Amino acid sequence: MTKKISLLILIVCQFAWAQPRKMSFDKMIALKSDYLTEKMELNDSESAIFKKVYSEQERKIHEFRMENIRATKKQFQSNPESITESMAEIHIQEIQTHKRTILAMEEEKTASLLQFFSNKQIVSLMIHEERFRKELIRRIRDKKRENNHKD
């Protein structure tokens, strides 16, 4: 089973990187939740519950990030020299408020999952989420290096 999931991850990542556009959020969440259910060793009924709750919560967090943090950061990215000190202070406060909101949403996600899963399973989830993130970053970095060497 582990080899099948690993192969699936490799195939999806390779397919996604071969395309000029980015992987959709839905594909990423499906890939991530498959990886996590395998690593957490969930049975079929637990897996179904996990995927439903996890994807709903991740979608809320993602949408908040897209609507708020990215929009706030884009205000000054094109011309950072034009920022006044008072504008910068407001910008920092907005970003910090958004980060606190995301932390609260992460806590809500954990609370939702704790209704169905043990503390030990949640700790396993947190560990494997970080591992997934690191592996994804490593693969993206390796792919960029490979593409730079081709040019």
N, C-alpha and C positions, 0 to 999 in steps of 0.2 A: 504494500500500500504506500509506504514512504517513497519508494522509487517511482511509483505512478504519479504521485503528487509533485515530486521534484521534477519529473519529466514534464508534467503539465506546466509547471511554473517556467521551466526553461523554454518550452515551446511558445507559450504566450508572450514571454519577455522578448524572445527572438523575433517573433512576428510583429510585436508592437514596435520594436526598435527598427525593424526593416522598413516600417512605414514612415513617411515624412511627417505625419501628424502624431500628436501625443495620444497615449492610451486614455480612453474615457474613464471617468471616475467610477462608473458602474463596473467596468471590467476590472479595475484595480481593486475595488472592494470585494468582488467575487473571488479574485485571486487571493487576496489577503485573508478572507474568511475561510476559504478552503485550506490554506496553509495553517491558519490558527486552529481550526477544528481537528486537523490531523495531529498537530503538535500537542494539543490539549487532550488528545485521545478521547474524543466525544463519540458517543454512539449516534445512531441515525436520528433518534428523536431529540436528543440534546443538541445535535448539530443543526437541526431545523430551527429550534428555538434560538440558538445562538446567532445563526445567520440573520434571522429576522430582527432580533433586538439590536444586534451589533450594527447591521447595515443602516437601520433607521437612525440610530444615534450618530453614526459616522456621517451620514448624509446631512443631518442638522448642523453638525460642526463644520463640515465642508462648505455648506451654503453660507453659514455665518462668515467664515473666512473670506469667501469669494465676494460677498456683498460689502463687508466692512473693512477688513484689514487690507486687502489688496487695493481697494478703492482709496483708502486713506493714504497708503504708501505711494500710490501713483500720482497723487496731487503734486508732489515735489520732485519726483524722480527725473522728469524731463529737464528741469532747470533748478537744481538744488541751490545755486548761488543766489536765487531770488528770495530765499526764505529770510524773513526777519526773525529776530530773537523771540518776539511774542508769538509769531506763527509757529516757530519751532517748539515752543513750550506747549502750545495747544496741541500740536501734532503728537508730541510725546505722550501727553495725557490721554489722547484718544487711543493711541496704540496700547497703552497700558490698560485702559478700560476694556478694550477688546480682548486682550490677553486674559484678564480676570474673568471675563464672560466665557471664554473658551475653557478655562480651568473649571468653572462651574459646570459647563456642559460635559466635560470629561468626568467629573464627579457624578453627574446625573447618569451618564452611561454606565459607570461602575455600579451605582445603586440599582439600576435597572437589571444589570446582569446578575447582581447578588440575589435577586429574587428567585433565580433559577439555578445558580451555580455556587459552589462552595468558595470560601476565601482562598483556599489552596488553588483552585482552578483559576480564579481571578489573578492571583500572583503569577501563575503559569502564563496566562494571557498577556500580562504586562511584559514579562520577560520575552515572550515570543513576538510580540508586536515590535519591540526594540530590535530584535534579531532580524525580523523581516525588513524593517526600515534600513538597517545597516547593509543587508544583503542587496537590497534594491539599489541603494546608493552605490555600492561597490560595482554592481553590474552596469549601471549607467555610466559610471566613471570609466570602467574598462571598455565599454562600447565607444565612448567618446575618444579615448586614446587610440582604439583600433581604427576609427574613422579618420582621425588626424594623421595616422601613419599611412593611410591609403592615399591621401591627398598629396 
